[in-house]
Amino acid sequence: MAEHARQGFAEQLERHRGIVFKVAGTYCRNPDDRAELAQEIASQLWQAYPRFDPARQFSTWMYRIALNVAISFVRDNSRRHRHAVPLDDQLHDIADPHAADPQAEQQIRALHRFIHIQAPLDRALLLLYLEDRGYREMSEILGISETNVATKISRLKQRIRNEL
C-alpha cells in the first residue's frame, strides 16, 4: 500500500476510532477480550482498506467491518469461554458512579444488560440505533433490508419496554 493510502487510513481510523471502541465494548465485557477485539477490528480494517470505495461513507464501511468482526469474535469466543464477568463492572466509561440521578444510572445499566444478552445481530442493531444511524445506513452496514431493520428495531423497542 502506498504511503499516501497508509496516511489516509491512519487519519480515517483516528477520526472514527470511537466506532472501534463502541463495537468492542458492546460485544465484550472482559477488558482483555475488548482490547483483543479492538485490535482485531483495526487489523481487519487495515486489510480491507485497499477495497474501500471513497464514494461511500467511511463510517458506514467501518461499522460494517467492525460489526462483522465482532460477531465472528463473539461466536469464536463463546466456544472457548463459557463464563462471563458481570457487565456492571465494565460500565465505568458508560455509567458515571458519581451521577446525580441514581435512577438514570440504574436504567442505563439495565439497558446495557439487555443489550448484552441479545443475539449478535440485535446487538448490532441496538448499537447503531443508539448511535442515531438511519435505517438506510443500518441496512447497508448489516446487509439486510431497510424494512427488516425497521421491523427488528420496532420489536427490540417493544421488548425493552416490556422487560425494563
N, C-alpha and C positions, 0 to 999 in steps of 0.2 A: 504494500500500500504506500502511495506517495506521501511525502511529508505534509503536504497541504491537506490531504484527506485525513491523515492522522491528527493534525491540529484541529480540523473541523469536527472530528469525532470527539476529541477531548473537550472542546468548547461546548458542544451539544450535551455531552454527558454531564458536565459540570452544571450547566444551566438547568437540566432536568433530573438531577441526581435524587431529588426528593421522591420521584416515582420509584426508583430502585428501593429506597428505604421503606416507603409505604407498602409496596408489594411484599417485601421481605418481612416486614412487621405484621402484615395481615396473615401471612401463611406460616410463620414460625414464631413460637413462643419462647423457645430457648435461645438465649443470646448467641451461643456458638452456632446454632443452626441458622439463625438470622444472618450472621456475618458470612457464613458459608454460602447461603442462598444469594445474598447481595453480590458476593464475588462471582458466583456462577452466572448471575444475570448480566453483570458487567462483561464477563468473558463472552457470553453468547451474543451480546450486543456488538462487541468488537468483531466477532467472527461474521456476523450478519451485515455489518455496516457497508461493505462493498456493494451489497444488493439493495441498499436503501434508496428509494426513489425521492429525490429532493422536491418533487412536485407534491408530495404528501407531507402531512404534518409530522414532525419528528416525534412529538409526544405520543401521538396515536400509534406510530410504529413501535416506539419504545414500550408502551403499555402492552401491546400485543406480544412482543417477545418476552417481556418480564413476566407476564401472567402465564404464558405457556411454560416457561422455565419453572415458575413457582409450582404450577400444578404437577408437572413431572417430578419435581423435587419432593413435594409432599407425598406423592404416590410411592416413590422410591424410599423415602424416609419412614413412611408408615409401616413398611415391611420390616424395617430394621428396628424401629423404636415403637414399642407398644405402651410406653408410659409417657406422661406429659407433666410439665411444670405448670402450676396454676397461672392462668392468664393475668390475674390481678397483679401478680408480682412483676409483670413485664409492662405495666402501663405507665411507667414513670414519665414517658415523653408524651402521653396522651391525656392522662388524668392527673391533674395537679393536686397533691395531697394537702396543699395549703389553700385550696379554693374556698371562696366564701360560701358557696352553696353545696353542702354535702349531698343533698338530694340529686342535684345535677350530676355530681361525680358518680353517684351510685347508678344513675341511669346510663352514663357513658360506659361504666364497667359492664353493666348488664348487656348493653348493645354489643360491646366487643366480645363478650362471652357468646352471645347469639351468633355473631359473625363467624367466630372460630369454629363452631360446631356444624356449620353449613358445608355442603359439598363444595369442592373447589370452584366450579363454575358459578355457583351462587355467591361465594365469597368474592369472586372477581366482579360480579355484577354489583354487589353492595359497595365494594371499594370504589368502583367507577361512579356509581350513583352519588356516593358521599363526596366525591371529587367534582361533582356538578358536570359530569360529562354528559353530552346529549345522547339520545338513543341511537342516532346515526353513527356517532363515534364509537359507542359501545358495541354496536353491531360490527363495525369494521375491526375493532380490536379483537373481539371474541369469535368472529366468523359465524355469527348467527344473524337471522333476520331482525329488522327493527321491530316487527310485530312480536317476535319471540322475546326480544329484550323487554318490550313494554309489558307483555303478559307475565314474564318471570318477575320483573320489578314489582308489578302490582301484587302478585301472590306473596312475594317476600315482605312487602309493606304490611299486608294483611296479617301475615304470621307474626311480624314484630308487634303489631297492635294486640294480637291475641296473647302472645307469650310474655310480653313485657308490660 
